[in-house]
Amino acid sequence: MNILYTIVLILLTLSSCVNSLRWGRIAQREHYIPGYVTKFYFRWVRLVPFNNLYYLTSIILAFLSLWTPYTAIGLAIINLFLPRGLLFKDRSSKVEFTERLKRLNIVYYILIISISVISINSGFGYFLALIANLFSHYVFDQALRITKGYEKNKSQIYVDEAEKKLSTFNGPIIAITGSYSKTTTKNTISQVISTKSNVFATPESFNNRLGISKSINEDLNSSHEIAVLEMGTYGFGEIREMCAWVKPHISVITGIAPVHLERMKSLENILDAKSEIVDLTGTVIINGDDELLLNQARLWTAQKMVIDCSVTSKNAAVFVDYENSLHSIYISGKFITSVKGSKILQLSIALTVGVLIALEMDIIEYFQKIENLEKTYHRQNVLKGNMGQTIIDNSFNSNPISNLASLELLHSYETNGKKYLITPGMVELGSEQFTYNYEFAFNASEIIDEALVVGFTNKTSLTLAFEDNNVPVKFFKNRDLAVSYLNSVVKDNDVVLFENDLPDHHP
């Protein structure tokens, strides 16, 4: 192989290795699930204008490189910028170069370099390195598959340490899952019980196997009397595995909704995955307004105590009514007490009361020490902007349940100013994503004066719904541009709803 071919092979190899910065960001933010780097690569190709044309150009260049090495040099350069918009620099949150990500990158580099070495030694010249460069996202996914088993085994030591620590913990353990309101419910339970007891609660984003074990190992101590753990899942068996060593006494399921439908495929699958949390518990607290949960609960009542908590029916074991910032608590139809708090807390308060009943605690005694329950950050928090405008911040992980509540809150504001909506729409809704986002925009059209759509992910469905309803709509590639425009037009009597925020690995 002549020196030009060698230079081309080196350039292709280096180009593939440099792209690990982008692929690693996707992998980390998608919880290191194999296959998602390729999935997001083609999502960018499909949704961002001209990316499909650029991708076709790269295929043509790869084909022409069979005859001339100069087009291969062009391909090595172009693939550093494809797909257009997926930058090396992170925008929303920084990539954490953890030991796991470093090991993953090393395996990826080994794969890329090995392909180049094989290409030389087998007489293919730079051809195999060219293919690896064209599909480096797929090679990165193979690195994820190779390291998956090793990473799980390596992290088992932290899980074992957490299990050992929990075995000496004498207090009740409460585990919470659901498609929405997990963090809000966890924080509400913690707020209420902390008025009299020392509560350990997992931090906001620590709801998987490693996150829970890490928080237990670092923060749980002998002074804690009650533990409250949030559990998330992306597939079957994850919650069951966590419960096997956490061994919760009380399980709380907030509700079943089409969140992570892209991964789970159906509501029934989501229900089955979330229901794993009840296997080892004696008491189950459920959202009594969720028909799927109510039907499933009939299977549990023979072996477990089930407490249904409602915000609509006085016939439920626990009913919480809301009016003018006051939540009135009823048990078996009888009024017990009331507490101040935002409407978004209504379900979480009902579930908290269910937990207090299961723990045989005096409900009045715990709630009477609370003047006003606090909301979780980025969940319909009301703020004042720099221009004096009212801001409703619901930018954390919007879903078809929470966005209705956000629109209801926005509608409740009486103002002679304008009402703006800034949103990228909802994600991870699978085949139903277009429908749910169109419906959200359709409902919002009755309330808002102008819409600011962020990102390409749901641009078509959102824009179509707003245009169908004659609502002025503007599109922005990212949230910073949308905010910049808003600041140029907003007045002090305007109200702005931020509904969801799109991580920067989404188009």
Backbone torsions as a table, in degrees:
resi	resn	phi	psi	omega
1	MET	NA	127.0	-176.8
2	ASN	-73.9	174.2	-172.2
3	ILE	-66.5	-33.2	178.8
4	LEU	-63.7	-43.8	179.2
5	TYR	-63.9	-36.5	178.5
6	THR	-64.9	-43.1	178.7
7	ILE	-62.3	-42.8	178.7
8	VAL	-61.0	-44.5	179.3
9	LEU	-61.1	-41.7	179.8
10	ILE	-64.9	-42.2	179.7
11	LEU	-63.6	-42.5	178.1
12	LEU	-63.0	-41.0	180.0
13	THR	-65.4	-44.7	179.5
14	LEU	-64.6	-40.4	178.7
15	SER	-59.5	-43.5	179.2
16	SER	-64.4	-40.9	-178.7
17	CYS	-67.4	-40.4	179.8
18	VAL	-62.2	-35.7	-179.0
19	ASN	-64.9	-10.5	176.9
20	SER	-59.8	-25.8	178.5
21	LEU	-62.7	-39.0	179.6
22	ARG	-79.4	-45.5	-177.8
23	TRP	-65.1	-36.3	179.3
24	GLY	-65.5	-34.1	178.5
25	ARG	-65.7	-42.9	177.2
26	ILE	-63.1	-46.3	-177.1
27	ALA	-59.7	-44.5	-178.2
28	GLN	-65.8	-41.1	-177.3
29	ARG	-79.4	-12.7	173.8
30	GLU	-107.4	25.4	171.4
31	HIS	60.3	34.0	173.6
32	TYR	57.4	34.6	178.4
33	ILE	-84.3	120.8	-179.8
34	PRO	-59.3	139.4	178.1
35	GLY	101.2	-19.7	-174.0
36	TYR	-79.9	-22.3	175.9
37	VAL	-65.4	-46.8	177.6
38	THR	-64.1	-41.1	-179.9
39	LYS	-59.9	-45.1	-179.3
40	PHE	-73.1	-31.7	176.2
41	TYR	-56.7	-52.1	-177.4
42	PHE	-74.0	-19.9	173.3
43	ARG	-67.4	-40.8	175.8
44	TRP	-66.0	-40.9	179.2
45	VAL	-61.7	-40.2	-174.4
46	ARG	-77.3	-37.3	-168.9
47	LEU	-95.7	-31.6	-175.9
48	VAL	-86.3	128.5	-177.2
49	PRO	-53.7	137.4	177.1
50	PHE	74.8	-10.1	179.4
51	ASN	-64.3	-34.3	177.3
52	ASN	-65.4	-34.7	176.5
53	LEU	-68.5	-42.4	178.6
54	TYR	-64.5	-37.4	179.5
55	TYR	-66.2	-41.5	176.7
56	LEU	-62.2	-38.2	177.5
57	THR	-61.3	-41.5	179.4
58	SER	-64.9	-35.3	176.8
59	ILE	-65.8	-42.3	179.2
60	ILE	-64.2	-43.0	178.0
61	LEU	-61.1	-41.1	178.3
62	ALA	-62.2	-39.8	179.2
63	PHE	-66.4	-43.6	-180.0
64	LEU	-67.6	-24.4	-179.3
65	SER	-67.4	-12.2	174.7
66	LEU	-66.9	-21.9	-177.6
67	TRP	-109.7	-31.1	-177.6
68	THR	-137.4	133.6	-178.4
69	PRO	-73.2	-16.2	-175.5
70	TYR	-69.2	-35.0	176.1
71	THR	-69.1	-27.5	176.4
72	ALA	-66.4	-34.1	175.9
73	ILE	-65.0	-43.6	176.7
74	GLY	-60.3	-39.2	179.5
75	LEU	-64.1	-42.4	179.5
76	ALA	-59.5	-34.9	-179.8
77	ILE	-78.1	-45.4	-177.8
78	ILE	-61.1	-38.3	-177.2
79	ASN	-71.1	-6.4	171.4
80	LEU	-79.8	-13.7	-176.9
81	PHE	-118.2	-1.9	179.0
82	LEU	-102.5	137.8	-5.1
83	PRO	-75.1	144.9	-179.2
84	ARG	-61.1	132.0	179.4
85	GLY	105.9	-27.2	177.2
86	LEU	-87.9	92.1	-169.6
87	LEU	-85.7	164.5	173.9
88	PHE	-73.3	-33.9	-178.6
89	LYS	-82.1	128.3	177.2
90	ASP	-76.1	151.5	-176.5
91	ARG	-113.0	-49.3	-172.3
92	SER	-84.4	-50.3	178.5
93	SER	-144.5	147.3	-174.0
94	LYS	-72.9	147.9	173.7
95	VAL	-75.7	131.6	176.5
96	GLU	-91.5	113.7	-179.7
97	PHE	-80.9	73.1	-179.3
98	THR	-72.2	168.9	177.3
99	GLU	-61.2	-34.9	178.7
100	ARG	-64.0	-45.2	-179.8
101	LEU	-65.3	-36.7	177.6
102	LYS	-64.1	-43.3	178.4
103	ARG	-64.5	-39.5	179.4
104	LEU	-62.3	-43.3	179.1
105	ASN	-63.6	-39.2	179.7
106	ILE	-62.1	-44.2	178.1
107	VAL	-62.8	-40.9	178.3
108	TYR	-62.4	-44.9	178.7
109	TYR	-60.8	-40.6	179.3
110	ILE	-62.0	-42.3	178.7
111	LEU	-62.9	-46.5	-178.2
112	ILE	-63.6	-46.8	-178.9
113	ILE	-66.8	-38.6	178.5
114	SER	-62.0	-41.1	177.7
115	ILE	-62.1	-40.0	178.6
116	SER	-66.7	-41.2	179.3
117	VAL	-64.5	-43.0	177.7
118	ILE	-62.9	-38.7	179.9
119	SER	-60.7	-40.3	178.7
120	ILE	-68.8	-51.7	-171.4
121	ASN	-72.0	-21.9	-178.3
122	SER	-95.2	2.9	177.0
123	GLY	84.8	11.0	179.4
124	PHE	-86.5	-1.3	-177.5
125	GLY	64.7	-128.6	179.0
126	TYR	-96.5	7.6	-170.9
127	PHE	-61.8	-48.2	-178.7
128	LEU	-66.8	-35.1	176.6
129	ALA	-65.8	-34.3	177.8
130	LEU	-65.9	-44.3	178.3
131	ILE	-63.3	-42.1	178.9
132	ALA	-63.1	-35.8	178.5
133	ASN	-69.3	-40.7	180.0
134	LEU	-65.1	-34.2	-178.1
135	PHE	-119.2	39.6	-177.5
136	SER	-63.6	-28.6	176.3
137	HIS	-62.0	-37.8	178.3
138	TYR	-70.3	-38.6	176.8
139	VAL	-62.2	-38.9	178.5
140	PHE	-63.3	-38.7	176.4
141	ASP	-62.5	-34.3	177.3
142	GLN	-68.2	-35.7	175.0
143	ALA	-62.6	-37.9	176.4
144	LEU	-62.8	-41.8	179.8
145	ARG	-66.7	-39.1	-178.6
146	ILE	-65.7	-40.2	-174.3
147	THR	-88.4	-10.5	-173.3
148	LYS	-57.2	-51.8	-178.5
149	GLY	-64.7	-40.7	179.5
150	TYR	-62.6	-44.8	-177.8
151	GLU	-64.0	-38.3	179.4
152	LYS	-66.6	-42.7	178.8
153	ASN	-66.2	-39.2	-178.4
154	LYS	-65.7	-36.2	-177.9
155	SER	-81.1	-8.1	-176.8
156	GLN	-61.6	-27.8	-179.9
157	ILE	-61.2	-35.3	179.8
158	TYR	-72.9	-37.2	176.7
159	VAL	-65.5	-43.6	178.8
160	ASP	-61.3	-39.8	179.5
161	GLU	-65.3	-41.3	178.8
162	ALA	-66.6	-40.5	178.8
163	GLU	-62.5	-40.8	178.8
164	LYS	-64.5	-40.5	-179.8
165	LYS	-67.0	-40.0	178.7
166	LEU	-67.3	-28.6	-179.1
167	SER	-65.5	-20.8	177.9
168	THR	-98.7	-0.1	-179.7
169	PHE	-85.6	124.0	-173.3
170	ASN	-94.4	-10.6	-176.4
171	GLY	-84.8	168.7	176.9
172	PRO	-69.0	146.2	178.4
173	ILE	-113.9	125.5	-179.5
174	ILE	-110.5	124.4	179.0
175	ALA	-112.1	136.2	-174.9
176	ILE	-124.7	133.0	171.7
177	THR	-142.8	-179.4	-178.2
178	GLY	144.3	170.0	-178.8
179	SER	-81.6	-16.9	-178.4
180	TYR	-156.1	163.7	175.1
181	SER	61.4	19.0	178.3
182	LYS	-64.3	-51.3	-176.6
183	THR	-67.1	-41.6	178.7
184	THR	-61.7	-42.2	179.1
185	THR	-67.3	-42.5	177.6
186	LYS	-58.6	-45.7	-178.7
187	ASN	-68.6	-34.4	177.7
188	THR	-68.0	-45.2	176.4
189	ILE	-57.9	-45.1	-179.0
190	SER	-64.1	-43.4	178.7
191	GLN	-58.7	-46.5	-175.2
192	VAL	-69.2	-50.3	-176.0
193	ILE	-69.8	-27.9	-179.6
194	SER	-67.6	-12.2	177.3
195	THR	-65.9	-22.6	179.7
196	LYS	-130.6	-18.7	-174.5
197	SER	-128.4	156.9	177.8
198	ASN	-86.9	112.8	-172.6
199	VAL	-108.0	134.2	169.2
200	PHE	-99.5	128.8	177.9
201	ALA	-133.6	138.3	178.4
202	THR	-65.8	144.7	178.0
203	PRO	-62.3	170.5	-168.4
204	GLU	-54.4	-49.9	-172.4
205	SER	-99.5	8.6	-176.8
206	PHE	-95.3	76.3	-175.4
207	ASN	-126.1	13.0	174.7
208	ASN	-112.5	-175.5	-174.5
209	ARG	-53.8	-50.5	-177.7
210	LEU	-75.4	-38.6	-179.4
211	GLY	-63.0	-43.8	179.1
212	ILE	-65.4	-45.4	-178.9
213	SER	-64.9	-38.7	178.9
214	LYS	-62.2	-46.2	-178.4
215	SER	-67.1	-36.6	177.1
216	ILE	-64.8	-47.6	-178.1
217	ASN	-62.5	-35.3	-174.2
218	GLU	-90.9	-31.9	-167.8
219	ASP	-120.0	-24.6	-179.7
220	LEU	-70.5	131.5	179.3
221	ASN	-138.7	176.1	-172.9
222	SER	-67.5	-17.0	-179.8
223	SER	-80.7	-15.4	-179.3
224	HIS	-73.1	139.1	-177.9
225	GLU	-106.5	-24.7	-178.2
226	ILE	-141.5	140.8	177.9
227	ALA	-116.3	133.0	178.6
228	VAL	-122.1	116.7	-174.2
229	LEU	-120.4	132.5	175.3
230	GLU	-94.0	135.4	-179.0
231	MET	-125.8	122.5	174.9
232	GLY	-107.8	167.1	179.4
233	THR	-153.0	147.3	173.0
234	TYR	-116.3	4.4	-179.3
235	GLY	-175.6	175.6	-178.3
236	PHE	-67.2	143.5	173.1
237	GLY	91.3	-18.7	-176.1
238	GLU	-67.4	-48.7	-179.9
239	ILE	-68.1	-39.1	178.3
240	ARG	-59.9	-40.8	179.3
241	GLU	-65.6	-41.1	178.8
242	MET	-66.4	-41.7	-179.2
243	CYS	-66.1	-25.4	-179.4
244	ALA	-61.9	-30.9	178.3
245	TRP	-109.9	-21.1	174.9
246	VAL	-75.0	-40.7	179.9
247	LYS	54.1	63.2	-179.4
248	PRO	-68.8	147.8	176.5
249	HIS	-88.2	-34.2	-178.5
250	ILE	-127.4	132.9	176.3
251	SER	-111.9	140.5	177.9
252	VAL	-124.1	127.4	175.8
253	ILE	-119.4	116.1	-171.8
254	THR	-77.1	-26.6	-179.2
255	GLY	154.6	163.4	179.8
256	ILE	-116.3	125.7	-178.8
257	ALA	-145.2	165.9	-177.2
258	PRO	-75.3	52.6	174.7
259	VAL	-97.8	134.9	-173.4
260	HIS	63.5	27.1	178.9
261	LEU	-63.0	-28.3	177.7
262	GLU	-58.9	-37.6	-178.8
263	ARG	-87.3	-37.7	-170.2
264	MET	-94.2	-15.7	171.9
265	LYS	77.6	-36.7	-178.3
266	SER	-150.6	158.9	177.1
267	LEU	-63.6	-33.7	178.9
268	GLU	-64.7	-39.0	177.0
269	ASN	-66.0	-40.2	177.5
270	ILE	-61.8	-44.2	178.6
271	LEU	-59.8	-45.7	-179.4
272	ASP	-62.6	-42.2	-179.1
273	ALA	-66.8	-42.2	179.5
274	LYS	-69.6	-32.6	-176.6
275	SER	-69.3	-12.3	177.2
276	GLU	-61.2	-19.2	-177.1
277	ILE	-70.9	-16.3	-176.0
278	VAL	-92.7	-8.8	-171.1
279	ASP	-54.1	-42.9	-172.7
280	LEU	-107.1	3.3	-175.7
281	THR	-96.1	159.3	177.9
282	GLY	-94.8	-24.8	-177.3
283	THR	-130.7	136.9	-180.0
284	VAL	-122.8	126.5	176.8
285	ILE	-106.2	123.1	-176.0
286	ILE	-127.1	159.2	170.9
287	ASN	-74.2	106.4	-175.7
288	GLY	-73.6	-4.0	176.8
289	ASP	-93.9	-1.1	-178.8
290	ASP	-97.6	110.6	-175.4
291	GLU	-62.3	-38.4	178.5
292	LEU	-60.4	-44.0	179.7
293	LEU	-67.9	-40.6	179.3
294	LEU	-61.2	-42.6	178.1
295	ASN	-65.0	-40.4	179.1
296	GLN	-67.8	-34.2	-176.9
297	ALA	-63.1	-25.0	178.4
298	ARG	-62.7	-24.2	178.2
299	LEU	-79.7	-17.7	-175.2
300	TRP	-97.3	-23.5	-169.6
301	THR	-62.3	-24.9	-179.1
302	ALA	-71.1	-27.5	-175.1
303	GLN	-115.0	-17.5	-174.0
304	LYS	-133.1	159.1	172.1
305	MET	-83.5	122.0	-179.5
306	VAL	-114.7	126.4	179.4
307	ILE	-117.0	114.9	179.4
308	ASP	-92.5	133.9	-175.0
309	CYS	-122.4	126.4	-171.4
310	SER	-126.9	155.7	171.8
311	VAL	-116.1	8.4	-178.2
312	THR	-128.8	-22.4	-172.0
313	SER	-125.5	125.3	176.0
314	LYS	-73.1	-10.7	179.4
315	ASN	-79.8	-10.2	178.6
316	ALA	-72.9	162.0	178.0
317	ALA	-59.7	-39.7	176.2
318	VAL	-126.0	130.5	177.2
319	PHE	-130.5	131.4	176.8
320	VAL	-121.4	119.6	179.1
321	ASP	-99.2	146.4	-178.9
322	TYR	-125.4	133.3	174.4
323	GLU	-160.2	127.0	175.8
324	ASN	52.0	52.1	176.1
325	SER	68.0	12.1	179.5
326	LEU	-118.6	127.2	177.5
327	HIS	-100.7	118.4	179.0
328	SER	-99.2	127.1	-173.0
329	ILE	-102.2	127.5	177.9
330	TYR	-122.6	139.5	173.6
331	ILE	-122.6	122.5	-176.1
332	SER	52.2	38.2	177.1
333	GLY	84.6	-5.0	-177.2
334	LYS	-102.1	130.4	178.7
335	PHE	-66.9	133.2	-178.2
336	ILE	-111.6	-55.5	-178.2
337	THR	-165.8	-178.8	178.1
338	SER	-141.1	162.6	-179.9
339	VAL	-149.8	145.5	178.4
340	LYS	-83.5	146.5	178.1
341	GLY	170.2	164.4	179.9
342	SER	-68.2	157.5	-178.6
343	LYS	-61.4	-31.9	-178.4
344	ILE	-59.6	-19.2	-178.1
345	LEU	-88.7	-2.6	-171.8
346	GLN	-56.3	-51.2	179.8
347	LEU	-65.2	-42.0	-179.0
348	SER	-63.0	-36.5	176.4
349	ILE	-65.0	-43.9	179.4
350	ALA	-60.3	-44.1	179.1
351	LEU	-67.1	-35.1	177.0
352	THR	-63.4	-41.6	177.1
353	VAL	-61.8	-40.3	176.4
354	GLY	-58.7	-40.5	177.8
355	VAL	-65.3	-42.8	178.9
356	LEU	-61.7	-38.7	176.6
357	ILE	-62.9	-44.5	-179.9
358	ALA	-62.7	-33.8	179.5
359	LEU	-85.8	-0.5	-179.2
360	GLU	56.8	45.1	179.7
361	MET	-100.8	156.1	179.6
362	ASP	-78.5	107.5	-173.2
363	ILE	-64.5	-44.5	-179.5
364	ILE	-60.7	-42.8	-177.5
365	GLU	-62.4	-38.0	-179.3
366	TYR	-75.4	-40.7	-175.6
367	PHE	-79.8	-24.5	-175.8
368	GLN	-69.3	-16.1	179.3
369	LYS	-88.2	-0.2	-176.9
370	ILE	-107.8	121.7	177.6
371	GLU	-79.8	-42.8	-177.3
372	ASN	-156.5	124.4	179.4
373	LEU	-75.0	136.9	-178.4
374	GLU	-89.1	144.6	174.8
375	LYS	-82.9	159.8	174.3
376	THR	-79.2	144.4	-176.2
377	TYR	-59.2	141.5	-180.0
378	HIS	69.0	16.4	174.7
379	ARG	-117.1	86.4	179.4
380	GLN	57.2	35.6	174.2
381	ASN	-73.3	135.4	-179.3
382	VAL	-100.8	124.1	-174.8
383	LEU	-130.0	169.0	172.3
384	LYS	-108.7	128.6	-179.8
385	GLY	-82.4	173.3	-179.0
386	ASN	-63.6	-26.3	179.5
387	MET	-93.2	6.9	-179.5
388	GLY	89.2	-2.9	-178.7
389	GLN	-71.7	154.8	174.9
390	THR	-86.1	130.7	-178.9
391	ILE	-116.8	126.9	170.5
392	ILE	-102.4	112.1	-175.5
393	ASP	-98.7	99.4	173.2
394	ASN	-121.6	50.8	-170.2
395	SER	-87.0	0.7	-178.5
396	PHE	-98.1	108.4	164.3
397	ASN	52.1	62.4	179.5
398	SER	-65.8	151.3	178.6
399	ASN	-146.1	170.5	-176.1
400	PRO	-60.7	-17.7	176.9
401	ILE	-85.8	-49.3	-174.4
402	SER	-69.6	-32.3	-177.1
403	ASN	-69.7	-28.3	174.7
404	LEU	-65.0	-41.5	178.1
405	ALA	-65.4	-37.6	178.9
406	SER	-65.2	-43.4	179.1
407	LEU	-65.3	-36.6	177.2
408	GLU	-63.2	-41.4	178.2
409	LEU	-66.0	-43.1	178.4
410	LEU	-61.6	-40.8	-179.5
411	HIS	-64.2	-30.1	-176.5
412	SER	-70.7	-16.2	-178.9
413	TYR	-80.3	123.0	175.5
414	GLU	-96.9	117.3	-176.2
415	THR	-150.4	150.1	173.8
416	ASN	-91.3	7.0	175.9
417	GLY	-93.4	-167.8	-179.8
418	LYS	-93.7	157.2	174.1
419	LYS	-116.0	121.1	-177.9
420	TYR	-110.0	149.4	172.8
421	LEU	-124.2	123.6	173.4
422	ILE	-112.5	119.1	-175.4
423	THR	-156.5	145.4	168.2
424	PRO	-96.1	2.4	-174.4
425	GLY	81.0	-166.7	-176.6
426	MET	-108.2	149.7	-177.8
427	VAL	-122.7	173.2	178.1
428	GLU	61.1	35.6	-179.9
429	LEU	-106.6	10.2	173.5
430	GLY	59.8	-138.8	-177.1
431	SER	-68.0	-14.9	-179.0
432	GLU	-94.5	3.4	-172.7
433	GLN	-62.7	-44.1	179.1
434	PHE	-60.0	-46.3	-176.7
435	THR	-62.5	-47.8	-177.3
436	TYR	-65.7	-37.9	-179.7
437	ASN	-73.1	-36.8	175.5
438	TYR	-62.9	-43.1	179.9
439	GLU	-63.5	-41.2	178.1
440	PHE	-60.4	-48.0	-179.3
441	ALA	-66.6	-35.6	177.5
442	PHE	-61.9	-45.9	178.6
443	ASN	-65.7	-39.1	-179.4
444	ALA	-66.6	-28.3	-176.4
445	SER	-62.1	-24.5	180.0
446	GLU	-78.4	-10.3	-171.6
447	ILE	-116.7	-39.1	-169.5
448	ILE	-92.8	162.0	176.4
449	ASP	-101.2	-25.2	179.3
450	GLU	-154.8	142.5	179.8
451	ALA	-115.0	139.8	175.6
452	LEU	-119.4	106.1	-177.6
453	VAL	-90.6	130.7	-176.1
454	VAL	-112.4	129.4	173.8
455	GLY	83.6	160.7	-177.3
456	PHE	-87.0	-13.8	-170.8
457	THR	-56.2	-47.8	-178.4
458	ASN	-120.9	22.7	-176.4
459	LYS	-56.1	-46.4	-173.9
460	THR	-64.1	-50.2	-176.3
461	SER	-67.3	-42.8	-178.8
462	LEU	-67.4	-49.2	-177.7
463	THR	-61.9	-40.9	179.8
464	LEU	-60.6	-44.3	-178.9
465	ALA	-65.6	-42.1	179.6
466	PHE	-66.5	-41.4	179.3
467	GLU	-66.8	-37.5	177.4
468	ASP	-61.8	-26.7	-177.6
469	ASN	-106.7	13.9	175.0
470	ASN	59.1	35.5	175.2
471	VAL	-97.9	126.3	177.8
472	PRO	-57.5	131.4	-177.1
473	VAL	-136.5	137.4	175.9
474	LYS	-124.5	148.0	-178.4
475	PHE	-111.6	139.8	177.6
476	PHE	-135.3	141.3	-177.5
477	LYS	-65.8	-31.2	179.0
478	ASN	-147.1	170.3	-174.5
479	ARG	-66.8	-36.0	-178.8
480	ASP	-59.3	-40.9	179.1
481	LEU	-67.5	-38.3	178.7
482	ALA	-64.5	-43.7	179.8
483	VAL	-65.4	-39.2	179.0
484	SER	-60.8	-44.3	177.0
485	TYR	-63.8	-45.8	-178.0
486	LEU	-57.6	-43.8	-179.0
487	ASN	-62.9	-20.8	-179.9
488	SER	-84.3	-13.9	-175.9
489	VAL	-124.5	-18.7	-171.6
490	VAL	-71.6	147.3	177.8
491	LYS	-115.3	168.1	-174.3
492	ASP	-70.1	-17.3	178.5
493	ASN	-101.4	13.3	177.5
494	ASP	-87.4	157.8	176.9
495	VAL	-123.5	131.7	-175.6
496	VAL	-122.9	127.4	175.3
497	LEU	-105.3	119.6	170.3
498	PHE	-95.4	108.4	-177.6
499	GLU	-111.9	105.1	179.8
500	ASN	75.5	159.2	173.4
501	ASP	-136.9	138.9	-174.3
502	LEU	-95.9	119.8	174.3
503	PRO	-57.9	149.7	-170.0
504	ASP	-74.6	-0.7	173.4
505	HIS	-90.7	-0.7	172.5
506	HIS	-92.6	142.8	178.5
507	PRO	-62.8	NA	NA
